[in-house]
Amino acid sequence: MLNTVYLEDTVNHEVMFDGPAEMKELKEGSKIITLKNENTHMVWKILMRGVMIENNGDFQSLITLQDKGTGTARILTPYGELKLPITDVEIERNAQSTKVSYKLNGDQFFEFLLMEKE
């Protein structure tokens, strides 16, 4: 099902995606949202115990965020794979939006808002 989706990097106040996205509803409130246009190719998996964010842009990364407050980042570069710890994870789920925040490698703060638009 196609829905209009808005993704913002709320730390830098940058709109990362605003347009149609493929949405697949799973069991018990989980869903997979695929955001793809000329600048972005991401897959958000909003699951019961956390969120996984796959970025297939200029470089590939897999961010795994767990409700218990931790996670990992796997970043694939032309020079190899980099694994970094994630701490201070917060996940806010609402009917039409998901907001995640975390610290990468102990000091780099990230926060994103993914929202369905009417």
All heavy atoms as an XYZ file, in Angstrom:
948
protein
N       0.846     -1.162      0.000
C       0.000      0.000      0.000
C       0.904      1.243      0.000
O       1.873      1.304      0.749
C      -0.896     -0.042      1.234
C      -1.601      1.249      1.519
S      -2.815      1.217      2.866
C      -2.019      0.318      4.146
N       0.577      2.217     -0.832
C       1.337      3.467     -0.884
C       0.715      4.497      0.056
O      -0.491      4.708      0.038
C       1.347      4.043     -2.305
C       2.349      3.454     -3.277
C       2.209      4.122     -4.634
C       3.763      3.601     -2.776
N       1.555      5.087      0.875
C       1.144      6.171      1.763
C       2.127      7.321      1.574
O       3.279      7.100      1.214
C       1.186      5.740      3.225
C       0.086      4.779      3.576
O      -0.327      3.978      2.770
N      -0.380      4.838      4.797
N       1.693      8.528      1.861
C       2.603      9.665      1.824
C       3.313      9.737      3.169
O       2.678      9.712      4.224
C       1.842     10.967      1.535
O       1.163     10.813      0.293
C       2.792     12.145      1.437
N       4.640      9.812      3.116
C       5.466      9.734      4.320
C       6.436     10.908      4.344
O       6.915     11.366      3.309
C       6.238      8.390      4.347
C       7.264      8.349      5.458
C       5.272      7.233      4.484
N       6.704     11.381      5.551
C       7.619     12.495      5.782
C       8.688     12.026      6.763
O       8.367     11.465      7.813
C       6.805     13.651      6.381
C       7.588     14.843      6.849
C       7.971     15.831      5.962
C       7.916     14.984      8.192
C       8.676     16.943      6.403
C       8.618     16.091      8.640
C       8.990     17.067      7.736
O       9.684     18.163      8.172
N       9.957     12.213      6.421
C      11.061     11.838      7.292
C      11.940     13.063      7.511
O      12.389     13.692      6.553
C      11.893     10.717      6.677
C      13.169     10.322      7.425
C      12.845      9.758      8.811
C      13.981      9.316      6.617
N      12.163     13.391      8.782
C      12.976     14.560      9.115
C      14.103     14.188     10.072
O      13.907     13.443     11.020
C      12.113     15.640      9.775
C      12.902     16.882     10.151
C      12.077     17.946     10.848
O      10.847     17.779     10.974
O      12.658     18.948     11.276
N      15.282     14.719      9.794
C      16.400     14.710     10.743
C      16.139     15.911     11.640
O      16.373     17.048     11.253
C      17.716     14.849      9.978
C      18.923     15.014     10.888
O      18.751     15.306     12.091
O      20.048     14.884     10.386
N      15.616     15.675     12.846
C      15.181     16.785     13.695
C      16.345     17.504     14.375
O      16.169     18.613     14.860
C      14.166     16.304     14.756
O      14.759     15.269     15.521
C      12.900     15.788     14.096
N      17.517     16.916     14.393
C      18.690     17.602     14.946
C      19.137     18.706     13.997
O      19.410     19.830     14.407
C      19.845     16.609     15.217
C      21.115     17.334     15.611
C      19.446     15.613     16.296
N      19.193     18.385     12.704
C      19.637     19.348     11.697
C      18.483     20.054     10.999
O      18.713     20.852     10.092
C      20.508     18.646     10.646
C      21.766     18.095     11.248
O      22.478     18.796     11.954
N      22.041     16.823     10.997
N      17.246     19.737     11.382
C      16.044     20.319     10.780
C      16.066     20.156      9.260
O      15.783     21.084      8.514
C      15.887     21.788     11.181
C      15.911     21.983     12.656
N      14.859     21.612     13.466
C      16.869     22.477     13.478
C      15.171     21.883     14.722
N      16.381     22.399     14.761
N      16.398     18.942      8.822
C      16.510     18.640      7.401
C      15.457     17.611      7.020
O      15.361     16.545      7.641
C      17.906     18.081      7.103
C      18.088     17.623      5.688
C      19.429     16.932      5.461
O      20.307     16.973      6.349
O      19.575     16.318      4.397
N      14.665     17.916      5.994
C      13.699     16.960      5.470
C      14.461     15.978      4.600
O      15.113     16.360      3.627
C      12.597     17.657      4.654
C      11.664     16.624      4.025
C      11.818     18.623      5.533
N      14.416     14.713      4.955
C      15.146     13.682      4.232
C      14.283     12.995      3.182
O      14.804     12.459      2.204
C      15.700     12.653      5.211
C      16.663     13.248      6.217
S      17.220     12.042      7.428
C      18.140     10.910      6.409
N      12.960     13.002      3.403
C      12.037     12.353      2.471
C      10.662     12.954      2.674
O      10.238     13.180      3.806
C      11.997     10.844      2.735
C      11.210     10.071      1.717
C      11.821      9.598      0.571
C       9.864      9.819      1.905
C      11.103      8.879     -0.376
C       9.136      9.107      0.973
C       9.763      8.635     -0.174
N       9.970     13.190      1.572
C       8.591     13.676      1.629
C       7.912     13.220      0.346
O       8.099     13.823     -0.711
C       8.550     15.195      1.760
C       7.159     15.722      2.068
O       6.219     14.912      2.173
O       7.022     16.951      2.212
N       7.165     12.127      0.433
C       6.518     11.609     -0.759
C       5.918     10.240     -0.535
O       5.819      9.758      0.599
N       5.522      9.579     -1.626
C       4.902      8.261     -1.501
C       5.910      7.201     -1.075
O       7.058      7.205     -1.522
C       4.357      7.982     -2.900
C       5.117      8.875     -3.809
C       5.578     10.038     -3.008
N       5.478      6.315     -0.199
C       6.318      5.232      0.296
C       5.479      3.968      0.391
O       4.284      4.024      0.682
C       6.901      5.585      1.659
N       6.122      2.846      0.155
C       5.448      1.553      0.257
C       5.361      1.153      1.729
O       6.369      1.181      2.445
C       6.234      0.499     -0.521
C       5.602     -0.870     -0.523
C       4.327     -0.946     -1.345
O       4.207     -0.219     -2.346
O       3.451     -1.732     -0.954
N       4.159      0.827      2.190
C       3.962      0.453      3.583
C       3.321     -0.930      3.659
O       2.319     -1.189      2.999
C       3.090      1.474      4.291
C       2.978      1.223      5.778
S       2.151      2.568      6.632
C       3.212      3.924      6.234
N       3.936     -1.796      4.467
C       3.408     -3.150      4.654
C       3.141     -3.352      6.139
O       4.051     -3.262      6.958
C       4.420     -4.173      4.144
C       3.955     -5.596      4.251
C       4.991     -6.554      3.697
C       4.532     -7.976      3.831
N       5.537     -8.926      3.342
N       1.891     -3.591      6.485
C       1.502     -3.846      7.872
C       1.811     -5.297      8.222
O       1.517     -6.212      7.455
C       0.011     -3.586      8.064
C      -0.405     -2.148      7.821
C      -0.028     -1.198      8.937
O       0.167     -1.668     10.084
O       0.073      0.004      8.670
N       2.418     -5.494      9.380
C       2.728     -6.830      9.873
C       1.863     -7.123     11.093
O       0.961     -6.370     11.423
C       4.214     -6.926     10.227
C       5.190     -6.582      9.101
C       6.609     -6.566      9.623
C       5.051     -7.557      7.954
N       2.178     -8.176     11.810
C       1.418     -8.555     12.997
C       1.663     -7.590     14.155
O       2.750     -7.032     14.286
C       1.796     -9.961     13.455
C       1.353    -11.058     12.527
C       1.616    -12.392     13.161
C       2.805    -13.026     12.492
N       3.147    -14.321     13.046
N       0.660     -7.430     14.989
C       0.751     -6.740     16.280
C       1.353     -5.343     16.197
O       2.178     -4.946     17.013
C       1.529     -7.603     17.272
C       0.871     -8.946     17.496
C       1.656     -9.827     18.447
O       2.452     -9.314     19.246
O       1.451    -11.050     18.398
N       0.960     -4.580     15.175
C       1.389     -3.189     15.075
C       2.730     -2.964     14.401
O       3.154     -1.828     14.228
N       3.425     -4.010     14.031
C       4.697     -3.859     13.331
C       4.438     -3.500     11.878
O       3.394     -3.833     11.314
C       5.504     -5.152     13.397
O       5.838     -5.459     14.731
N       5.398     -2.799     11.254
C       5.257     -2.450      9.844
C       6.611     -2.212      9.207
O       7.601     -1.940      9.892
C       4.347     -1.250      9.652
C       4.711     -0.024     10.424
C       3.620      1.039     10.251
C       3.576      1.972     11.432
N       2.473      2.903     11.368
N       6.628     -2.322      7.892
C       7.826     -2.051      7.097
C       7.485     -0.917      6.141
O       6.484     -0.985      5.420
C       8.275     -3.291      6.306
C       8.643     -4.425      7.266
C       9.455     -2.948      5.394
C       8.951     -5.737      6.583
N       8.305      0.125      6.143
C       8.086      1.287      5.286
C       9.320      1.454      4.397
O      10.431      1.602      4.899
C       7.840      2.552      6.127
C       6.660      2.336      7.074
C       7.605      3.759      5.219
C       6.466      3.414      8.099
N       9.103      1.437      3.090
C      10.194      1.602      2.131
C      10.098      2.982      1.500
O       9.103      3.302      0.843
C      10.122      0.513      1.038
O      10.159     -0.769      1.667
C      11.282      0.636      0.069
N      11.138      3.792      1.725
C      11.203      5.151      1.196
C      12.216      5.155      0.056
O      13.381      4.822      0.268
C      11.663      6.124      2.281
C      10.854      6.146      3.574
C      11.421      5.187      4.582
C      10.842      7.528      4.122
N      11.749      5.508     -1.137
C      12.663      5.458     -2.273
C      12.319      6.573     -3.261
O      11.178      6.685     -3.698
C      12.579      4.093     -2.954
C      13.647      3.864     -3.992
C      13.615      2.435     -4.477
C      14.746      2.197     -5.455
N      14.775      0.820     -5.933
N      13.330      7.381     -3.572
C      13.242      8.366     -4.640
C      14.644      8.570     -5.203
O      15.541      7.777     -4.914
C      12.591      9.682     -4.157
C      13.384     10.390     -3.076
O      14.580     10.161     -2.889
N      12.720     11.262     -2.346
N      14.868      9.626     -5.964
C      16.175      9.826     -6.589
C      17.291     10.080     -5.578
O      18.459      9.829     -5.851
C      16.138     10.970     -7.619
C      15.768     12.326     -7.055
C      14.270     12.560     -6.884
O      13.469     11.720     -7.311
O      13.912     13.595     -6.307
N      16.964     10.546     -4.366
C      17.969     10.875     -3.356
C      18.030      9.904     -2.187
O      19.003      9.896     -1.443
C      17.716     12.279     -2.786
C      17.757     13.337     -3.856
O      18.603     13.313     -4.733
N      16.815     14.263     -3.792
N      16.999      9.122     -1.996
C      16.863      8.312     -0.792
C      16.449      6.885     -1.135
O      15.616      6.676     -2.008
C      15.787      8.926      0.141
O      16.121     10.279      0.410
C      15.660      8.169      1.440
N      17.040      5.928     -0.433
C      16.560      4.554     -0.478
C      16.760      3.972      0.922
O      17.851      3.555      1.283
C      17.300      3.723     -1.520
C      16.760      2.332     -1.624
N      17.418      1.340     -2.287
C      15.630      1.762     -1.142
C      16.719      0.226     -2.218
N      15.630      0.460     -1.524
N      15.692      4.004      1.704
C      15.730      3.530      3.082
C      14.572      2.579      3.334
O      13.521      2.717      2.723
C      15.619      4.702      4.071
C      16.732      5.695      4.013
S      16.455      7.045      5.176
C      17.056      6.302      6.665
N      14.794      1.673      4.278
C      13.730      0.791      4.738
C      13.685      0.892      6.259
O      14.692      0.667      6.931
C      13.968     -0.677      4.311
C      12.868     -1.581      4.855
C      14.074     -0.790      2.802
N      12.527      1.290      6.779
C      12.308      1.347      8.224
C      11.463      0.142      8.610
O      10.378     -0.052      8.052
C      11.562      2.621      8.601
C      12.422      3.837      8.691
C      13.193      4.370      7.700
C      12.583      4.673      9.822
N      13.828      5.488      8.152
C      13.472      5.707      9.448
C      12.075      4.653     11.110
C      13.855      6.706     10.328
C      12.444      5.665     11.989
C      13.328      6.667     11.599
N      11.956     -0.648      9.550
C      11.198     -1.768     10.094
C      10.852     -1.405     11.527
O      11.720     -1.373     12.398
C      12.015     -3.057     10.030
C      12.333     -3.470      8.603
C      13.186     -4.705      8.553
C      13.486     -5.064      7.099
N      14.384     -6.205      6.990
N       9.593     -1.093     11.743
C       9.114     -0.715     13.071
C       8.512     -1.976     13.684
O       7.443     -2.425     13.275
C       8.107      0.436     12.975
C       8.780      1.625     12.273
C       7.582      0.821     14.351
C       7.855      2.685     11.796
N       9.229     -2.529     14.635
C       8.892     -3.832     15.189
C       8.459     -3.718     16.644
O       8.582     -2.659     17.261
C      10.106     -4.762     15.051
C      10.682     -4.853     13.626
C      12.012     -5.574     13.627
C       9.690     -5.517     12.695
N       8.014     -4.824     17.206
C       7.515     -4.830     18.583
C       8.586     -4.448     19.601
O       8.294     -3.796     20.589
C       6.951     -6.202     18.936
C       5.668     -6.521     18.234
S       5.089     -8.216     18.516
C       5.529     -8.540     20.196
N       9.826     -4.830     19.370
C      10.883     -4.605     20.361
C      11.944     -3.616     19.912
O      12.981     -3.491     20.555
C      11.545     -5.926     20.707
C      10.596     -6.869     21.381
C      11.309     -8.101     21.868
N      10.350     -9.026     22.420
C      10.325    -10.312     22.171
N      11.229    -10.833     21.385
N       9.414    -11.076     22.717
N      11.714     -2.947     18.789
C      12.714     -2.002     18.329
C      12.455     -1.529     16.913
O      11.396     -1.766     16.340
N      13.453     -0.850     16.370
C      13.376     -0.296     15.019
C      14.678     -0.632     14.295
O      15.764     -0.491     14.874
C      13.163      1.235     15.056
C      13.229      1.833     13.662
C      11.841      1.587     15.723
N      14.551     -1.057     13.046
C      15.726     -1.270     12.194
C      15.627     -0.290     11.030
O      14.563     -0.164     10.416
C      15.769     -2.699     11.667
C      15.997     -3.726     12.751
S      15.966     -5.421     12.119
C      17.433     -5.426     11.127
N      16.739      0.382     10.750
C      16.772      1.348      9.651
C      17.883      0.932      8.693
O      19.050      0.908      9.062
C      17.041      2.777     10.169
C      16.008      3.175     11.227
C      17.050      3.766      9.000
C      16.363      4.443     11.979
N      17.486      0.594      7.473
C      18.452      0.236      6.433
C      18.586      1.426      5.501
O      17.588      1.934      4.988
C      17.968     -0.967      5.631
C      17.831     -2.229      6.422
C      17.241     -3.363      5.593
O      17.420     -3.375      4.358
O      16.587     -4.223      6.197
N      19.808      1.876      5.277
C      20.076      2.971      4.363
C      20.890      2.416      3.205
O      21.969      1.874      3.411
C      20.841      4.087      5.070
C      21.101      5.276      4.173
O      20.753      5.271      3.005
N      21.717      6.286      4.728
N      20.372      2.547      1.998
C      21.050      2.040      0.812
C      21.396      3.180     -0.131
O      21.243      3.075     -1.336
C      20.166      1.004      0.096
C      19.925     -0.196      0.962
O      20.863     -0.838      1.405
N      18.671     -0.501      1.243
N      21.854      4.295      0.424
C      22.199      5.463     -0.371
C      23.636      5.425     -0.835
O      24.115      4.417     -1.355
N      24.358      6.524     -0.639
C      25.752      6.617     -1.048
C      26.606      5.537     -0.387
O      27.599      5.101     -0.929
C      26.321      8.000     -0.698
C      25.629      9.107     -1.477
O      25.061      8.803     -2.551
O      25.652     10.251     -1.020
N      26.235      5.165      0.820
C      26.866      4.054      1.516
C      25.755      3.234      2.149
O      24.632      3.710      2.273
C      27.869      4.542      2.575
C      27.250      5.438      3.603
C      26.715      4.918      4.761
C      27.189      6.813      3.407
C      26.124      5.730      5.710
C      26.594      7.638      4.355
C      26.074      7.100      5.503
N      26.051      2.022      2.525
C      25.044      1.168      3.135
C      25.236      1.143      4.640
O      26.372      1.064      5.123
C      25.136     -0.249      2.590
C      24.716     -0.370      1.146
C      24.728     -1.821      0.709
O      25.573     -2.596      1.105
N      23.767     -2.184     -0.120
N      24.128      1.198      5.360
C      24.207      1.072      6.805
C      22.968      0.349      7.317
O      21.920      0.369      6.682
C      24.330      2.445      7.477
O      23.170      3.213      7.257
N      23.124     -0.272      8.453
C      22.021     -0.927      9.142
C      22.084     -0.490     10.593
O      23.056     -0.786     11.308
C      22.120     -2.453      9.042
C      21.076     -3.238      9.819
C      19.671     -2.923      9.321
C      21.339     -4.734      9.711
N      21.081      0.254     11.005
C      20.972      0.747     12.375
C      19.922     -0.113     13.079
O      18.785     -0.209     12.621
C      20.524      2.227     12.415
C      21.421      3.098     11.540
C      20.421      2.740     13.837
C      22.820      3.249     12.009
N      20.301     -0.751     14.176
C      19.384     -1.567     14.961
C      19.198     -0.893     16.315
O      20.157     -0.724     17.059
C      19.945     -2.991     15.156
O      20.208     -3.553     13.870
C      18.966     -3.860     15.901
N      17.962     -0.484     16.603
C      17.637      0.204     17.853
C      16.673     -0.662     18.654
O      15.644     -1.080     18.137
C      16.988      1.558     17.552
C      17.764      2.477     16.606
C      16.917      3.670     16.210
C      19.055      2.909     17.241
N      17.010     -0.917     19.901
C      16.170     -1.758     20.739
C      15.470     -0.915     21.804
O      16.038      0.044     22.319
C      17.026     -2.825     21.406
C      17.719     -3.727     20.414
C      18.654     -4.709     21.100
O      18.548     -4.972     22.281
N      19.584     -5.257     20.331
N      14.245     -1.309     22.127
C      13.484     -0.604     23.156
C      14.217     -0.565     24.493
O      14.015      0.343     25.285
C      12.112     -1.254     23.352
C      11.129     -0.863     22.258
O      11.252      0.239     21.710
O      10.239     -1.669     21.950
N      15.075     -1.525     24.750
C      15.783     -1.567     26.036
C      16.889     -0.513     26.134
O      17.552     -0.424     27.157
C      16.326     -2.961     26.316
C      17.388     -3.428     25.354
C      17.834     -4.837     25.704
C      18.940     -5.297     24.780
N      19.402     -6.636     25.099
N      17.104      0.280     25.055
C      18.014      1.416     25.161
C      19.365      1.279     24.488
O      20.192      2.170     24.587
N      19.601      0.164     23.811
C      20.892     -0.033     23.147
C      20.669     -0.404     21.688
O      19.548     -0.638     21.253
C      21.713     -1.133     23.834
O      20.979     -2.364     23.747
C      22.024     -0.796     25.266
N      21.759     -0.491     20.959
C      21.669     -0.877     19.562
C      23.050     -0.975     18.946
O      24.074     -0.842     19.632
N      23.070     -1.192     17.633
C      24.327     -1.266     16.905
C      24.161     -0.599     15.547
O      23.057     -0.505     15.003
C      24.778     -2.723     16.658
O      23.732     -3.417     15.976
C      25.107     -3.435     17.944
N      25.280     -0.157     15.014
C      25.319      0.392     13.663
C      26.357     -0.379     12.871
O      27.479     -0.555     13.326
C      25.684      1.872     13.703
N      25.962     -0.849     11.712
C      26.888     -1.484     10.764
C      26.928     -0.592      9.539
O      25.910     -0.384      8.891
C      26.408     -2.874     10.368
C      26.557     -3.893     11.469
C      26.132     -5.293     11.020
N      26.798     -5.674      9.788
C      26.172     -6.288      8.765
N      24.901     -6.561      8.825
N      26.857     -6.631      7.692
N      28.093     -0.060      9.237
C      28.253      0.842      8.110
C      29.240      0.202      7.135
O      30.368     -0.122      7.513
C      28.754      2.215      8.581
C      27.779      2.798      9.608
C      28.930      3.157      7.396
C      28.303      3.979     10.370
N      28.798      0.019      5.892
C      29.635     -0.587      4.867
C      30.204      0.525      3.981
O      29.447      1.301      3.401
C      28.832     -1.573      4.027
C      28.146     -2.685      4.802
C      27.264     -3.523      3.871
C      29.171     -3.575      5.482
N      31.504      0.611      3.904
C      32.169      1.607      3.081
C      33.030      0.891      2.044
O      33.258     -0.320      2.150
C      33.073      2.519      3.935
O      34.224      1.768      4.356
C      32.342      3.055      5.152
N      33.554      1.609      1.066
C      34.470      0.973      0.112
C      35.727      0.415      0.791
O      36.424     -0.418      0.233
C      34.843      2.105     -0.846
C      33.742      3.087     -0.724
C      33.242      2.971      0.683
N      35.997      0.855      2.013
C      37.200      0.440      2.731
C      36.943     -0.694      3.724
O      37.850     -1.159      4.386
C      37.805      1.634      3.472
C      37.996      2.801      2.546
C      37.142      3.891      2.604
C      39.007      2.804      1.596
C      37.305      4.963      1.738
C      39.175      3.867      0.721
C      38.318      4.946      0.796
O      38.469      5.987     -0.069
N      35.687     -1.098      3.862
C      35.368     -2.185      4.775
C      34.138     -1.878      5.616
O      33.433     -0.903      5.397
N      33.905     -2.733      6.588
C      32.737     -2.608      7.460
C      33.145     -2.002      8.799
O      34.165     -2.354      9.377
C      32.115     -3.979      7.694
C      30.879     -3.941      8.571
C      30.244     -5.311      8.744
O      30.585     -6.247      8.002
O      29.415     -5.433      9.642
N      32.312     -1.079      9.264
C      32.529     -0.419     10.538
C      31.345     -0.764     11.437
O      30.190     -0.612     11.041
C      32.610      1.095     10.319
C      32.848      1.994     11.497
C      34.200      1.683     12.138
C      32.810      3.445     11.041
N      31.616     -1.266     12.648
C      30.570     -1.561     13.628
C      30.739     -0.609     14.798
O      31.832     -0.500     15.358
C      30.660     -3.003     14.114
C      30.303     -4.020     13.078
C      30.333     -5.418     13.662
C      30.017     -6.440     12.597
N      30.085     -7.820     13.104
N      29.645      0.075     15.159
C      29.688      1.041     16.249
C      28.559      0.772     17.236
O      27.456      0.394     16.843
C      29.552      2.471     15.703
C      30.647      2.940     14.754
C      30.265      4.271     14.125
C      31.970      3.047     15.481
N      28.805      1.017     18.527
C      27.751      0.835     19.525
C      26.784      2.025     19.523
O      27.171      3.157     19.215
C      28.520      0.772     20.844
C      29.750      1.589     20.588
C      30.090      1.362     19.141
N      25.544      1.737     19.877
C      24.517      2.770     20.015
C      23.982      2.695     21.439
O      23.712      1.618     21.958
C      23.389      2.553     18.997
C      23.923      2.805     17.580
C      22.205      3.455     19.292
C      22.916      2.544     16.490
N      23.844      3.868     22.065
C      23.325      3.957     23.433
C      22.220      5.012     23.489
O      21.954      5.705     22.508
C      24.437      4.340     24.422
O      25.001      5.592     24.012
C      25.528      3.281     24.482
N      21.614      5.146     24.647
C      20.587      6.165     24.917
C      19.451      6.132     23.892
O      18.948      7.168     23.474
C      21.206      7.563     24.982
C      22.266      7.692     26.054
O      22.325      6.830     26.949
O      23.046      8.652     26.006
N      19.049      4.936     23.497
C      17.983      4.791     22.503
C      16.636      5.131     23.119
O      16.301      4.652     24.207
C      17.948      3.347     21.949
C      16.739      3.126     21.047
C      19.232      3.019     21.223
N      15.883      5.961     22.423
C      14.497      6.248     22.785
C      13.652      6.089     21.538
O      13.997      6.606     20.482
C      14.360      7.657     23.356
C      15.029      7.808     24.712
C      14.737      9.147     25.360
O      13.728      9.784     25.009
O      15.531      9.546     26.210
N      12.554      5.372     21.678
C      11.640      5.129     20.565
C      10.239      5.530     21.005
O       9.736      5.023     21.998
C      11.652      3.648     20.134
C      13.064      3.212     19.730
C      10.663      3.415     18.992
C      13.221      1.721     19.519
N       9.633      6.458     20.254
C       8.254      6.874     20.522
C       7.399      6.434     19.347
O       7.599      6.888     18.226
C       8.164      8.393     20.659
C       8.897      8.970     21.839
C       8.839     10.492     21.845
O       7.862     11.066     21.318
O       9.792     11.091     22.359
N       6.450      5.540     19.612
C       5.542      5.062     18.565
C       4.165      5.663     18.791
O       3.628      5.580     19.893
C       5.430      3.544     18.611
C       6.701      2.798     18.289
C       6.451      1.299     18.503
N       7.625      0.496     18.340
C       8.521      0.260     19.290
N       8.369      0.780     20.486
N       9.561     -0.505     19.046
N       3.596      6.219     17.740
C       2.221      6.693     17.749
C       1.511      6.088     16.551
O       2.152      5.452     15.708
C       2.179      8.230     17.690
C       2.835      8.857     18.913
O       2.445      8.566     20.028
N       3.836      9.679     18.687
N       0.230      6.298     16.432
C      -0.526      5.694     15.329
C       0.004      6.141     13.970
O       0.078      5.341     13.038
C      -2.001      6.046     15.459
N       0.398      7.401     13.840
C       0.822      7.932     12.545
C       2.300      8.295     12.471
O       2.758      8.806     11.456
C      -0.012      9.179     12.205
C      -1.497      8.935     12.110
C      -1.863      8.005     10.965
O      -1.353      8.139      9.872
N      -2.748      7.055     11.223
N       3.061      8.081     13.560
C       4.465      8.508     13.529
C       5.340      7.636     14.431
O       4.856      6.980     15.347
C       4.587      9.966     13.962
O       4.246     10.114     15.319
N       6.623      7.689     14.139
C       7.644      7.044     14.965
C       8.804      8.020     15.078
O       9.278      8.542     14.074
C       8.134      5.724     14.339
O       7.018      4.842     14.191
C       9.193      5.071     15.202
N       9.231      8.263     16.305
C      10.372      9.153     16.546
C      11.439      8.344     17.270
O      11.150      7.669     18.261
C       9.951     10.341     17.402
C      11.026     11.372     17.602
C      10.471     12.557     18.392
C      11.435     13.693     18.457
N      10.853     14.842     19.179
N      12.666      8.376     16.732
C      13.773      7.660     17.349
C      14.903      8.640     17.635
O      15.124      9.587     16.888
C      14.288      6.493     16.476
C      13.200      5.466     16.245
C      14.854      6.982     15.163
N      15.579      8.404     18.737
C      16.780      9.176     19.046
C      17.795      8.225     19.669
O      17.426      7.230     20.292
C      16.480     10.342     19.982
O      16.014      9.881     21.221
N      19.080      8.542     19.463
C      20.141      7.686     19.981
C      21.480      8.400     19.895
O      21.611      9.423     19.214
C      20.198      6.359     19.215
C      20.406      6.493     17.728
C      21.687      6.504     17.169
C      19.325      6.615     16.857
C      21.878      6.619     15.800
C      19.511      6.734     15.495
C      20.788      6.740     14.970
O      20.971      6.861     13.619
N      22.445      7.831     20.616
C      23.825      8.298     20.529
C      24.647      7.211     19.847
O      24.634      6.061     20.270
C      24.411      8.597     21.904
C      23.926      9.889     22.494
C      24.660     10.209     23.770
C      24.143     11.499     24.372
N      24.752     11.733     25.691
N      25.368      7.618     18.815
C      26.240      6.718     18.082
C      27.651      6.858     18.620
O      28.163      7.974     18.736
C      26.212      7.051     16.584
C      27.088      6.213     15.664
C      26.608      4.768     15.644
C      27.055      6.792     14.259
N      28.241      5.732     18.982
C      29.612      5.702     19.494
C      29.794      6.568     20.746
O      30.858      7.135     20.987
C      30.598      6.110     18.398
C      31.944      5.456     18.556
O      32.070      4.398     19.148
N      32.964      6.096     18.027
N      28.717      6.733     21.516
C      28.793      7.431     22.792
C      28.667      8.935     22.768
O      28.441      9.548     23.799
N      28.790      9.575     21.571
C      28.769     11.037     21.604
C      28.017     11.709     20.455
O      27.640     12.868     20.571
C      30.195     11.587     21.646
C      31.026     11.221     20.429
O      30.586     10.380     19.638
O      32.119     11.779     20.287
N      27.766     11.045     19.358
C      27.071     11.665     18.235
C      25.569     11.433     18.387
O      25.096     10.305     18.278
C      27.558     11.087     16.904
C      29.021     11.349     16.653
C      29.503     10.624     15.412
O      29.053      9.522     15.101
N      30.427     11.240     14.692
N      24.799     12.517     18.604
C      23.368     12.421     18.853
C      22.600     12.518     17.538
O      22.852     13.398     16.717
C      22.911     13.533     19.797
C      21.444     13.470     20.110
C      20.943     12.503     20.952
C      20.567     14.390     19.544
C      19.589     12.443     21.245
C      19.217     14.339     19.817
C      18.724     13.363     20.679
N      21.652     11.590     17.356
C      20.789     11.575     16.176
C      19.334     11.490     16.621
O      19.025     10.849     17.626
C      21.092     10.364     15.294
C      22.441     10.410     14.649
C      23.552      9.898     15.299
C      22.601     10.965     13.395
C      24.802      9.928     14.706
C      23.847     11.005     12.788
C      24.953     10.496     13.449
N      18.449     12.126     15.859
C      17.016     12.037     16.124
C      16.267     12.172     14.804
O      16.555     13.081     14.013
C      16.580     13.141     17.083
C      15.122     13.030     17.487
C      14.764     14.069     18.535
O      14.623     15.253     18.152
O      14.648     13.699     19.713
N      15.340     11.243     14.567
C      14.577     11.232     13.332
C      13.092     11.080     13.632
O      12.709     10.361     14.548
C      15.010     10.066     12.433
C      16.460     10.117     12.046
C      17.389      9.341     12.710
C      16.894     10.945     11.028
C      18.724      9.381     12.368
C      18.237     10.998     10.680
C      19.152     10.218     11.348
N      12.278     11.753     12.825
C      10.826     11.642     12.910
C      10.310     11.123     11.584
O      10.544     11.730     10.535
C      10.200     13.005     13.205
C       8.668     13.061     13.172
C       8.070     12.180     14.263
C       8.182     14.488     13.292
N       9.656      9.966     11.622
C       9.022      9.362     10.451
C       7.518      9.451     10.670
O       6.996      8.963     11.670
C       9.456      7.904     10.307
C       8.849      7.128      9.141
C       9.307      7.703      7.807
C       9.198      5.661      9.241
N       6.824     10.099      9.725
C       5.409     10.398      9.948
C       4.608     10.141      8.681
O       5.028     10.518      7.578
C       5.301     11.870     10.352
C       3.961     12.344     10.729
S       4.032     13.999     11.490
C       4.801     14.963     10.215
N       3.462      9.498      8.845
C       2.521      9.349      7.732
C       1.728     10.639      7.606
O       1.284     11.205      8.601
C       1.542      8.200      7.998
C       2.186      6.836      8.019
C       1.177      5.768      8.359
O       0.134      5.694      7.671
O       1.431      5.018      9.313
N       1.565     11.099      6.361
C       0.775     12.307      6.109
C      -0.574     11.917      5.545
O      -0.709     10.923      4.855
C       1.510     13.228      5.131
C       2.798     13.796      5.731
C       3.651     14.487      4.699
C       3.080     15.801      4.270
N       3.994     16.520      3.342
N      -1.551     12.705      5.863
C      -2.919     12.451      5.360
C      -3.040     12.890      3.933
O      -2.484     13.836      3.487
C      -3.929     13.229      6.212
C      -3.867     12.830      7.676
C      -4.796     11.714      8.018
O      -5.826     11.556      7.363
O      -4.486     10.968      8.954
